[in-house]
C-alpha cells in the first residue's frame, strides 16, 4: 500500500511541476509512463504473490486432507478386519458348534424315535451361548460406530452407507433376539425331530444375515479405499456384484435415497 501511495504521490508531484511549467511536456508524459509501469509491475507482483500464497495454502490443505484420509482408512480398515474375524467366529457357532453340542447330548439315537431326549440343560446352555454371541455382535457394532464417529469429519460423505449398515445390523439383532426367545421356549418342551429341523433353519437364517453384514462391511471398505486411495494409485478395486436378495451396500443405499 505504501508503494502505491508513493508512486501516486510522484505522479501528482510531476503533474504539479508540469502545470507550473517547471518541466517540459515530454518529461511529464515520459514520467507518467514510467510511473504506470512501476504501478503495473507492483500490482502484478502483488497479485502473483497473493495467488502463490493461496495456491500453497490449497496444496497444504490437500496434503493434510490426504494424510487424514489415509490415516482414517487405516484405522477403519483395522476395525473392519477385527469385526470380520469376530463375525467368522460367530458364524462358526451358528453353523457348526451348536450342532456338535446337540449331537453329543442326544441320549436316544434310534432312527425311528420321533422324540429327542437331550442331556439336562443342553438347550439352556445353547440359549446362554446364543445370548453371548448376540452380546458380541452388539459390542462389535458399537465399536465400529465409535470408530466412524472418531473420524466423522473425514467420513461424513459416507453417512448414507453408514446408515444402511446400521439399518441392516439392527435387522440382524432383531433376528438374534427372536432366536433367544425361540430357543428358550424350546428348552421348556419335549424336543421333536421337527424342532431340530426348525432350529437348524433359524441358525442358517442368522448365519446368512451374519455373512450379509460381512459383505456390507467389505463394501464399505471398498468405497473408502477407492475414494481415498484411488487417485493416489490411479486405480480402483472392483466393487462386489450382487443381485436380489443379496444386494450390495451401495445398491441398498441408492434404493433408500433415490427419492430423497
N, C-alpha and C positions, 0 to 999 in steps of 0.2 A: 504493500500500500504506500509506503514512504517513497519507494522508487517511482511509482506512478505520479504521486504528488510532485516529486522533484522534476520529472520530465514535463509535466503540465506547467509547472512554475517557470521553467526555462522557456517554454513556448510562449507564455504570457509576457515574460520579460522581453523576449525577442520581438514580439508584436509591439510592445510599448516603444522599444527603440526604433522600430520601423515607422510607427506613427509619428514619432518625434523627428523622423528623418535623420536619425543618428547612424543608421546603417542603410545600405542600398537594398533595393528590392530583391536583387539576385541572391544576396546573402540571406535575406529573410526567408525566401522560399526554399533555398537550399537547406537552411537550418530546420525549417518545418518538416522537410522530407526526412532529415536525419532523426529528428525527434520522433516522428511517426514510425520510423524503422526501429528505433530503440523500444518504443512502446509495443510495437508488434512482436518484436523478439522477446521482450519480457513477458508479455501475456501468453505467447506460445510456450515459452519455457515453464511458466506457472501452470498452464493447462496440462502439459505433459507430466510435470512433477506430481500434480494432483491425481492425474489419471493413473500414473505408475503406482502411487500410494494406494489408490482404490483397487487396482489390479492385484497388487501384492497382498492387500487385505483379503480379497476374494480367494486368492490362491492359498493363503494361510488358513482361512476358514474351511476351505475344501479339504485341505490336508488334515485339519483337526476332525472334520466330519468323517473323513475316510478312516482315520485311526479309530474313532469311536465306533464306526460301523464294524470294522474288523474285530475290535475287542468285544463288541456286543455279540457278533456271530459266534465267536469262540466260546463265550460263556453260555449262550443259549444252546449251541450245539452240544456242549458238555452236558447240560441238563437233559437235553433230549436223549442223548445216548444213555444216560443213567436211567431215565424213565423207561426206555425201551428194554433195558435189562430187567427192570422190575416187572414190566408187562409180560416179558417172556417167562419169568419165574411164576407169575400168577397164572398165565396161560397153561403152564405145565401142570399146575394143580388142578385146573378145571378140565383138562383133557386126559390126565393120566393118574395123578396121585389119589384122587378120591376113589377111582375105580379099584385101585390096588387095595385100598383100605376096606372097601366093601367086599372084595373077593376074599381077602384074608379073614374077614369077620363072619362070613356065611357059615352057619352050622350045618344046615341041611343042604346037601349038594346033589340030591336026586333030581334028574332032569324033569321028572313029571310033577314035582312039587310046585304048586301054584303060589304057596305062601313062603316068603323068605324069612328065615329066622336069623337075626344078626346077634352078635355078641352085645352085651349090655352097653348102652350109651354110645354105640358106634355113630348113629346119625346125629346124636347130640354133639359128639366130638366134631363131626364134619360141619355141623352148623356153626360151632365156635371157630373152626378154621376158616369157613367162608366169611364170617364176620371179620376175622383178622385180615383176610385178603381185601375185603371191602375197605377196611381202615387204611390199608396200604395204598389202595387206589386214591382215596381221599387225600392222604398225605402227599402222594406223588403229584397230584394235580395242584394242591396248594403251593408246593414248592415251585412248580412250573410257572404259576401265575405270579408269584412273588418275584421270580427271576425276570419275567417280562416287565413287570412294573418298575423294577430297578433300572431298566433301560428304556422306559416308556417314551422319552423324548426322541429316541432313535427309532423305536418300533411303532410309533403312533400310526404310520401309514399302513401297518398290517393289522390294525384293530379289527377290521371285518373278519379276517381269518381267525383271529383270536376269539372273537365272539362265536363263530361257528364251532371252533374247537370246544369252547366252554359248553355250548349247547349239546354237542354230541357226547361230551363227557357226562353231563347231567343225565342224559338218556341212559348211559351205561350204569350210572349209580342207581337209577330207578329200578333197572333190571336186577342188579345185585341185591338191592334192598328187598325187592319182592321175593327173590330166591331165598333170602334168610328166613322170611316168614313161611315160605313154602316148605323148606326142609325141616323147620321146627314143628310144623303141623304133621309132617310125615313121620317124625320121630314118635308121635303120640298114637299112632295107629299100627295095625298089622300091615306089614310090608308085603306087597304082591309083586310078581314079575313085571306087571304093567307099570307099577310105580317106579321100578328101576329104569324102565324104558323112558318114562316121562322125565325122570331125574336126569338121565343122560341127555335128553333133548334140551332141557333147560341149561345144563352145563355147556352144551355145544353153543347154545344161543349166547351165553355170556362170553365164551371163548371167541366167537365170531365178532362180537362187539369189541372185545379187547384188541383183536387183530385190526379192526377198523380204526380204533384210536391210534394204534401204532402206525398205520398207514397215514393217518391225518397228521401225526407229528412229523413224519418224514416229508409229507407235502409242505408243511410249514417251513421245515429246514431248507428245502429246495428253493422255496420262494425267497427266503432270506439270502441264501447263497447266491442265487442268480442276480438279485437286486444289488447286493452289497459287494460281491466279488466278481460279477460277470464282466464289468468294464475293465477291471484290472487285468484279467486273463483273456479278455476278448473271446469268451466262450460261455456257454450256459449248460447246466446239467438238464438233460431231458426230463420233462415232467411225467409223472405216472399217468398212464391212460386207463381210464376206468369208465364203466357204464353202469346203468341201473342194475341192481340196487346199490352197488358199491361205488358211489361217486367219489371223485377226488374232492379235497377240501376246497379248492378253487371253484369247482363246479357247484358245490353246495352254496358257497358264498354268493355266486352270481345269481343263483335261483332265488335266494333270500332277498337280495338287494336290487334285483333288476327293475323293480317298480319304484324304488326309493330315489 
